[in-house]
Amino acid sequence: MKRNVLFLLFTLVFTGSMVFGLDYTIELVDSYGDGWSGGSIDVLVNGVVILDDITLASGGGPEAHTFAVVVDDVITTAYTAGSYSYENEYQIKDETTTVVAESGQGGVTPGDILYTVPNPDAPGDPTNPNPADDATGVAISG
């Protein structure tokens, strides 16, 4: 019995992020400071819309929206341009607030992103001790 309890605790500690989820954040910014002017974005996890038509109504931001993911989830975005779309940008941050994907920086119209959530508990490459650095966000359009 004691061995089963220890095994269960070990499993929860080392796979907790896969079971309980991770809080990721998308931050919206407008470089001019007047909001997204009709632009919006959907955030999808495994093809399901979890944040629908979010926008930066006014100001420069950042405006943050949090959503839950688990290891191996696929995060995609669907950006819809409004006026002055080159002022819009966004970042997706992981549970440690590290930017894992971004689009629209540098005065270009944002595109869509495809990103797979890595296992933060997996051992990293000896040359790269932070396993989250092994995964990158990929802009798939725009």
C-alpha positions, 0 to 999 in steps of 0.5 A: 500500500505504501509503495502505491501511495509513493508511486501516485505521489511521484506520478503527480509531481512529475506529470502534474503539468500534463494532468492539471494544465498550464496557464498560458497568456496572450497579450495584445498591444497596439504600437500607436496606442489607440486600440486595434481599430476593428482588429480581433483574434481567436485563440484555438487549442486543438482546433477548438476556439477558447478565446473568441474575437478578443481585441484591444478596444482602446489604448496601447496595452498590453491587455492579457487573456489567460487560457489553460493548456496541457502538454502536447496541446496545439495552440493556433491563432486566427487574426482578423485585421482591422484598420491600421493593422500594422500597429497590432501585435501579440505575444503568447507567454507560457506559465513562466511568462516566457514568450513562446510565440509572437506576431506583428512586431516591428510594424508588420500586420500580424499573422497566425501562429501554430505552437505545440506546448512542450513538456516543461518537466522533460529533461532538456538538451545538455546544451540547452538546459531550458526545454521550453527553448527547444520549441518555437512559435511559427507564423503560418501566414501574414 
